[in-house]
Amino acid sequence: AQTVTQSQPEMSVQEAETVTLSCTYDTSESDYYLFWYKQPPSRQMILVIRQEAYKQQNATENRFSVNFQKAAKSFSLKISDSQLGDAAMYFCAYRSASGGSQGNLIFGKGTKLSVKP
Amino acid sequence: KAGVTQTPRYLIKTRGQQVTLSCSPISGHRSVSWYQQTPGQGLQFLFEYFSETQRNKGNFPGRFSGRQFSNSRSEMNVSTLELGDSALYLCASSLVLAQNNEQFFGPGTRLTVL
């Protein structure tokens, strides 16, 4: 079974600084998708960024980028120029690209990010 | 376009009762997934529906069930409630069951079992 591990329960960053959230996963599959979701205190989960395992190029979305290391099974999220609105729980998630589990996201426990003004 | 809506937003029940939660996906979306979120277990997958058929089910007891209607709206039901069922229940919709489709989450229903 696949597992997702986020080793940092809480992180803190100064406004305008850069922070990196860690995520590792375990799978025997070669084809899958990885996601970072953000859950602000209002609780509505939103997708931040996603990465297809077959793509070597790291995904980037504005101030958010990932460092995808397939061999190491690592998928970290870098937030540049942190803003107060970035404060939230961040979840790393895995989805298989095969079989009947396509809709099944496997989540890590989350990292609570605080942004200091 | 309206987002995913879930009703009710908050619910208080007592042990032994049953509860039904509702999810309306984004217009045009045909896939609905349900997740349970608790402080201890985190986010866990319950089930997924597409075109009124359950496509996948997580590791939850039979007390948890769901269905999807022809308009893609989905309901989940929990019978014989236990204290441990207290959680935030999240619904997510996606366009189709494509391998890389994005899931859009609703605000959740906070269920408290007393």
Interface residues (C-beta under 8 A of the other chain):
Chain A: Y33 Y37 S42 R43 Q44 M45 I46 L47 R50 E52 F91 A97 G100 S101 Q102 G103 N104 L105 I106 F107 G108 K109 G110
Chain B: S31 S33 Y35 G42 L43 Q44 F45 E48 F50 R55 N56 G58 L88 L90 A92 S94 L97 A98 Q99 N100 E102 Q103 F104 F105 G106 P107 G108
